[in-house]
Structures are given as structure tokens and as C-alpha cells.
Amino acid sequence: MNRLILLATLAAGCGTVVEPGHRGLYFDPRHSGLQHDVLQPGWHRVGLWGRIDDFDVTYSTRKEEIHTISSEGLTMDLKVAVIFRPIVSELYDLDVEIGGNYYDEVVGPEFRTATRGVFARHSYLEVQKNNEKLEDEIEAEVRRRISGKHVEISSVTLEDVSYAPELANAVRGKLVGVEEASRRKAALEADALRQKLELEQAAEREKLQTEADIRRKGKERRLAEEQAAIDKVQAETESATKLTRAKAEAESIHLLAKARAEERHAEAVALTPLMVMMKAYEALGKLGGEGTHILLGDWSKVPNFLFPQLPGMHFGGKSVADAR
């Protein structure tokens, strides 16, 4: 009886502490089994037969040394680290399906396999130049592989890559040659592109120059046609002016000749036989000089009104009237 009381007292006082950063699941092997409720940090009674499965839910880091090869078959020794933690809301499933040693059972193997697979897809140069890209690929591959395993992957870091010296030198030389060939190819392609662009630019310049020449010649032709039209109008104007002037001069000469003819006609009409005789007498008188007496015929019977009294007409020292 005393023993039973002692055992009951011990069972009533048995318990355990869940540390900060940890969570626990209570397991009672005799009655309720594993409980779903996640125990928070603190002291928890477990009784005489029970226990608490403790899980570190902080981020943990595990480093792996992995021997692998590149896509060229180059042997490499890697030092890679993965940061992970269990998913708190899935601790019951993790404990039931995998257990507390979940890294060694699931995360570690999948992590190593994913790392080898990723490196096998990349060349030496990519490993040297693209560490961050490789880390992202490994991280994504590990997450894919452990999906549904109740573990969260935070990140993957590539800490070191080591090569066998002889293989590294050989591959390095090969890769340097490949890189140099690629560089020469790129240079040739760039030069070919440059020449192509120069030819295209030269053709374009020639085309533009030809079009400019055509426009210039067209402009010159239009100017020549306009000038020819102006010269034609000017020549026609000058010709018309000359013709008008010639017609005017001819008309003036015609009118002048007509006027002179009419003047002569008028003079001829106005000069009667008597006037001719009188003019003749006047001329004879002037030829004979002063005191000369000219008597022609018998004028005594001629009426006086037929002899106008003109100066210079004397007959025998008398006027015509006296001479009668």
C-alpha cells in the first residue's frame, strides 16, 4: 500500500520543460497515445509513463561535403549548406510519418541528390561564374523533392568548390580555348554585322544622293522651262513693240507723204496761168535790174482790173496801168 502511494506521488510530480525555440508533442503510451496539440515552451506534466517529443523549430544549418562531377565530367568536391526547420503546424504529421530524425531520414538525402543533379547540368565555367544561380537551382530542387514532408527550406549556400589540380588545369585550358573561340566568333560576327551596316548605310546614302540629284535636275529643268517661257514672252513683246513702232513710222511717213502731196496739189491748183505770167514778169524784172523797161505785146486794150497792182511790175518806167 505504501508503495502504491509513493508511485502515485512520483507520477503526480513528474514533468518536463519545453525550451524556448522548441515545441513538443505529448505521448501517453498507456492511454491516449500521441496528442495533436502542440505544446508551447514551458513546464508540462507528463506523468509516470508519458513523454514529450521535443522539436527544435528554429532555423537549423547543416553542411554537407559532396563529391560530384560537372557536365564535362570534371570531378569536384563541394561544401554546401542548407538552412531548414520543421513546419510547426505539421509537427504531428512529421512525428508520425518521419520522426524527430527527419533531417537524416529525408532532408539530407534529398539535399545531396539535388546538389549532384544540379552540378551535373552545368559546366566548369558556369560553376565558377554563377554560384548564386546554382544555389537557387539547388534550393528549388530540394523544395520540390521534400514537398509534403512537413519541412521548410529557407536557403542553400555554396561554400566551396574544389577540383583535382590536373583535371582542373586540363579542363581550364579546354574551356579557355572554347571561350577564346567563342570570343573570335563573336568578333567575326560583330565585324560582319558592322560591314553589313556600313554597306546598308552606303546604299542608303547613295539612294538619298540619287534622289537629291533627281530633284535638283528636275528643279533645274523647271527653272529652264520657266526662263524659256519668260524669254519667249519677252521676245514676243519686243517683236510686237518693233512691229508696232515700224507700223507707226510707216504710217507717219505715209501721212507725211500724203500731206506733202496734198500741199503740192494745193499749190498747183492755186497757181493760175496769170499768176505764172506775173511771176515770170517779176522774175524778168529782177533779172533786168532797176530802170529796165520790158514791153511785150499790146496791153492797151486789156482791162485794168486784170492787172493787179504788184510792186516791181513796170512797163517803160510806168506801172502796168500807165503803160496801157
C-alpha positions as CSV (number, residue, x, y, z in Angstrom):
1,M,0.0,0.0,0.0
2,N,2.8,2.4,0.8
3,R,4.5,1.6,-2.5
4,L,1.4,2.5,-4.4
5,I,1.1,5.8,-2.6
6,L,4.8,6.5,-3.4
7,L,4.3,5.7,-7.1
8,A,1.2,7.9,-7.3
9,T,3.1,10.8,-5.6
10,L,6.0,10.4,-8.1
11,A,3.7,10.2,-11.0
12,A,1.9,13.3,-9.9
13,G,5.1,15.3,-9.7
14,C,6.7,14.0,-13.0
15,G,7.0,16.6,-15.8
16,T,9.4,18.2,-18.3
17,V,10.3,21.6,-19.8
18,V,9.9,22.6,-23.4
19,E,12.7,25.2,-24.1
20,P,12.2,28.5,-26.0
21,G,12.5,27.9,-29.7
22,H,11.2,24.4,-29.3
23,R,7.8,22.8,-29.5
24,G,6.6,19.5,-28.1
25,L,4.0,16.7,-28.6
26,Y,2.7,14.7,-25.6
27,F,2.8,11.0,-25.9
28,D,1.0,8.7,-23.4
29,P,1.8,5.1,-24.3
30,R,-0.8,3.6,-21.9
31,H,-3.9,5.6,-22.7
32,S,-4.2,8.4,-25.3
33,G,-1.1,7.9,-27.4
34,L,0.4,10.9,-29.3
35,Q,-1.6,14.1,-28.9
36,H,-2.2,16.5,-31.8
37,D,-1.9,19.6,-29.6
38,V,1.5,21.4,-30.0
39,L,3.0,22.2,-26.6
40,Q,4.4,25.7,-26.2
41,P,7.6,26.5,-24.4
42,G,7.3,25.9,-20.6
43,W,6.9,23.1,-18.0
44,H,4.4,20.3,-18.8
45,R,3.3,17.4,-16.6
46,V,3.9,14.0,-18.3
47,G,3.1,11.5,-15.5
48,L,4.9,8.3,-14.8
49,W,4.6,6.7,-18.2
50,G,4.3,9.7,-20.6
51,R,6.8,11.7,-22.5
52,I,7.2,14.8,-24.7
53,D,8.6,14.5,-28.2
54,D,10.7,17.7,-28.5
55,F,11.2,19.6,-31.8
56,D,13.6,22.4,-32.5
57,V,11.6,24.8,-34.6
58,T,14.3,27.4,-35.1
59,Y,16.2,27.6,-38.4
60,S,19.0,25.0,-38.4
61,T,22.0,24.7,-40.7
62,R,23.5,21.5,-41.9
63,K,26.6,21.3,-44.0
64,E,27.4,18.6,-46.5
65,E,30.6,17.6,-48.2
66,I,29.5,16.2,-51.6
67,H,31.6,14.6,-54.3
68,T,30.2,15.2,-57.8
69,I,31.1,16.0,-61.4
70,S,30.4,18.8,-63.9
71,S,28.7,18.5,-67.3
72,E,32.2,17.9,-68.8
73,G,32.9,15.1,-66.3
74,L,35.2,17.2,-64.2
75,T,35.4,15.8,-60.6
76,M,34.5,18.4,-57.9
77,D,34.3,18.3,-54.1
78,L,31.7,20.6,-52.7
79,K,30.9,22.1,-49.4
80,V,27.2,23.1,-49.4
81,A,24.9,24.2,-46.5
82,V,21.1,24.0,-46.2
83,I,19.0,26.0,-43.8
84,F,15.7,24.5,-42.7
85,R,13.2,24.0,-39.9
86,P,10.1,21.9,-39.3
87,I,6.6,23.4,-40.0
88,V,5.1,24.0,-36.6
89,S,1.5,23.4,-37.7
90,E,2.5,20.0,-39.2
91,L,4.6,18.6,-36.2
92,Y,2.1,15.8,-35.5
93,D,2.3,14.6,-39.1
94,L,6.1,15.0,-39.1
95,D,6.4,12.9,-35.9
96,V,4.0,10.3,-37.1
97,E,5.4,9.9,-40.6
98,I,9.1,10.6,-40.2
99,G,10.0,11.2,-36.6
100,G,12.4,13.5,-34.9
101,N,15.4,12.4,-37.0
102,Y,13.8,13.9,-40.1
103,Y,17.0,15.5,-41.5
104,D,18.9,12.3,-41.7
105,E,15.8,10.5,-43.0
106,V,14.5,12.9,-45.6
107,V,16.2,16.3,-45.9
108,G,19.9,15.2,-46.0
109,P,19.5,12.6,-48.7
110,E,17.3,14.8,-50.9
111,F,19.6,17.7,-50.4
112,R,22.7,15.7,-51.6
113,T,20.9,14.2,-54.5
114,A,19.5,17.6,-55.7
115,T,23.0,19.2,-55.4
116,R,24.6,16.4,-57.6
117,G,21.9,16.7,-60.1
118,V,22.2,20.5,-60.5
119,F,26.0,20.4,-60.8
120,A,25.9,17.7,-63.4
121,R,23.8,20.0,-65.7
122,H,26.4,22.9,-65.6
123,S,29.9,23.3,-66.9
124,Y,33.1,24.4,-65.2
125,L,32.7,28.0,-66.3
126,E,29.2,28.2,-65.0
127,V,30.2,26.8,-61.7
128,Q,32.9,29.5,-61.5
129,K,30.7,32.4,-62.5
130,N,27.2,31.6,-61.4
131,N,27.3,30.4,-57.8
132,E,24.1,32.3,-57.0
133,K,22.2,30.7,-59.9
134,L,23.4,27.3,-58.8
135,E,22.3,27.9,-55.2
136,D,18.8,29.0,-56.4
137,E,18.5,25.8,-58.6
138,I,19.6,23.5,-55.7
139,E,17.1,25.2,-53.3
140,A,14.3,24.9,-55.8
141,E,15.1,21.2,-56.4
142,V,15.3,20.4,-52.7
143,R,12.0,22.0,-52.1
144,R,10.4,20.1,-54.9
145,R,11.8,16.8,-53.6
146,I,10.7,17.3,-50.0
147,S,7.3,18.7,-50.8
148,G,4.8,17.2,-48.4
149,K,7.4,16.1,-45.9
150,H,6.5,18.9,-43.4
151,V,9.8,20.7,-43.5
152,E,10.5,24.2,-44.7
153,I,13.7,25.0,-46.6
154,S,15.0,28.6,-46.1
155,S,18.0,28.7,-48.4
156,V,21.0,26.8,-49.8
157,T,24.6,28.2,-49.8
158,L,27.5,27.0,-51.8
159,E,30.6,27.5,-49.6
160,D,33.4,25.9,-51.5
161,V,34.2,24.0,-54.8
162,S,37.4,22.0,-55.1
163,Y,38.8,20.4,-58.2
164,A,41.5,17.8,-58.8
165,P,44.5,20.0,-59.9
166,E,45.4,18.0,-63.1
167,L,41.8,17.8,-64.2
168,A,41.1,21.4,-63.4
169,N,44.1,22.6,-65.4
170,A,43.1,20.5,-68.4
171,V,39.5,21.5,-68.3
172,R,40.5,25.1,-67.7
173,G,42.7,25.0,-70.8
174,K,40.0,23.5,-72.8
175,L,37.4,25.9,-71.6
176,V,39.7,28.8,-72.2
177,G,40.1,27.6,-75.8
178,V,36.4,27.3,-76.1
179,E,35.9,30.8,-74.7
180,E,38.6,32.2,-77.0
181,A,36.9,30.5,-80.0
182,S,33.6,32.0,-78.8
183,R,35.2,35.4,-78.5
184,R,36.7,35.2,-82.0
185,K,33.4,34.0,-83.4
186,A,31.6,36.9,-81.7
187,A,34.2,39.3,-83.0
188,L,33.8,37.9,-86.6
189,E,30.1,38.2,-86.3
190,A,30.3,41.7,-85.0
191,D,32.7,42.7,-87.8
192,A,30.4,41.1,-90.4
193,L,27.4,42.9,-88.9
194,R,29.4,46.2,-89.0
195,Q,30.3,45.7,-92.6
196,K,26.7,44.9,-93.4
197,L,25.6,48.0,-91.7
198,E,28.2,50.1,-93.5
199,L,27.0,48.7,-96.9
200,E,23.4,49.3,-96.0
201,Q,24.3,52.9,-94.9
202,A,26.3,53.5,-98.0
203,A,23.4,52.2,-100.2
204,E,21.0,54.4,-98.3
205,R,23.3,57.4,-98.7
206,E,23.7,56.7,-102.5
207,K,19.9,56.3,-102.8
208,L,19.4,59.6,-101.0
209,Q,22.0,61.3,-103.1
210,T,20.4,60.0,-106.3
211,E,17.0,61.2,-105.2
212,A,18.6,64.6,-104.4
213,D,20.2,64.8,-107.8
214,I,16.9,63.9,-109.5
215,R,15.1,66.6,-107.5
216,R,17.9,69.1,-108.3
217,K,17.8,68.2,-112.1
218,G,14.0,68.4,-112.0
219,K,14.2,71.8,-110.4
220,E,16.8,73.0,-112.9
221,R,14.6,71.7,-115.8
222,R,11.6,73.6,-114.4
223,L,13.7,76.7,-114.0
224,A,15.0,76.4,-117.6
225,E,11.4,75.9,-118.8
226,E,10.2,78.9,-116.8
227,Q,13.2,81.0,-118.1
228,A,12.4,79.9,-121.7
229,A,8.8,80.9,-121.3
230,I,9.9,84.3,-119.9
231,D,12.4,84.7,-122.8
232,K,9.7,83.8,-125.3
233,V,7.2,86.3,-123.8
234,Q,10.0,88.9,-123.8
235,A,10.9,88.2,-127.4
236,E,7.3,88.3,-128.5
237,T,6.9,91.5,-126.6
238,E,10.0,93.0,-128.2
239,S,8.9,91.8,-131.6
240,A,5.4,93.2,-131.1
241,T,6.9,96.5,-130.0
242,K,9.2,96.7,-133.0
243,L,6.3,95.8,-135.3
244,T,4.1,98.5,-133.7
245,R,7.0,101.0,-133.9
246,A,7.6,100.1,-137.6
247,K,3.9,100.4,-138.4
248,A,3.8,103.8,-136.6
249,E,6.8,105.0,-138.5
250,A,5.4,103.7,-141.8
251,E,2.1,105.4,-141.0
252,S,3.9,108.6,-140.2
253,I,5.9,108.5,-143.4
254,H,2.7,107.7,-145.3
255,L,0.8,110.6,-143.7
256,L,3.8,113.0,-144.3
257,A,4.0,112.0,-147.9
258,K,0.3,112.4,-148.2
259,A,0.4,115.8,-146.6
260,R,3.2,116.9,-148.9
261,A,1.4,115.6,-152.0
262,E,-1.7,117.4,-150.9
263,E,0.4,120.5,-150.3
264,R,1.9,120.3,-153.8
265,H,-1.5,119.7,-155.2
266,A,-2.9,122.7,-153.4
267,E,0.0,124.8,-154.7
268,A,-0.6,123.5,-158.2
269,V,-4.3,124.2,-158.1
270,A,-3.7,127.8,-156.7
271,L,-1.1,128.8,-159.4
272,T,-3.2,130.1,-162.4
273,P,-1.7,131.0,-165.8
274,L,-2.0,134.6,-165.0
275,M,-0.1,134.1,-161.7
276,V,2.5,132.2,-163.7
277,M,2.8,135.1,-166.1
278,M,3.0,137.6,-163.3
279,K,5.7,135.6,-161.6
280,A,7.6,135.4,-164.9
281,Y,7.4,139.1,-165.3
282,E,8.5,139.7,-161.8
283,A,11.5,137.4,-162.4
284,L,12.3,139.2,-165.6
285,G,12.2,142.5,-163.8
286,K,14.6,141.3,-161.2
287,L,16.9,140.0,-163.9
288,G,16.9,143.3,-165.8
289,G,17.7,145.3,-162.7
290,E,16.3,148.7,-161.7
291,G,15.3,151.0,-164.6
292,T,14.8,148.2,-167.0
293,H,11.7,148.6,-169.3
294,I,10.2,145.5,-170.8
295,L,7.2,145.7,-173.1
296,L,5.7,142.7,-174.6
297,G,2.7,143.0,-176.9
298,D,-0.1,145.4,-176.9
299,W,-1.6,145.8,-173.4
300,S,-3.6,148.9,-174.2
301,K,-6.8,147.0,-174.7
302,V,-6.5,144.8,-171.7
303,P,-8.8,146.0,-168.8
304,N,-7.0,147.4,-165.8
305,F,-8.7,145.0,-163.3
306,L,-6.9,142.2,-164.9
307,F,-3.6,143.6,-163.7
308,P,-3.3,143.9,-160.1
309,Q,-1.0,146.5,-158.8
310,L,2.0,144.4,-157.9
311,P,5.2,146.0,-156.9
312,G,8.1,145.7,-159.4
313,M,5.9,145.3,-162.4
314,H,6.7,148.4,-164.6
315,F,6.4,148.9,-168.3
316,G,8.7,151.6,-169.7
317,G,9.1,153.3,-166.4
318,K,5.4,153.1,-165.7
319,S,3.2,150.8,-164.0
320,V,1.1,148.4,-166.0
321,A,-1.9,150.6,-165.8
322,D,0.1,153.6,-167.0
323,A,1.6,151.5,-169.7
324,R,-1.7,151.0,-171.3
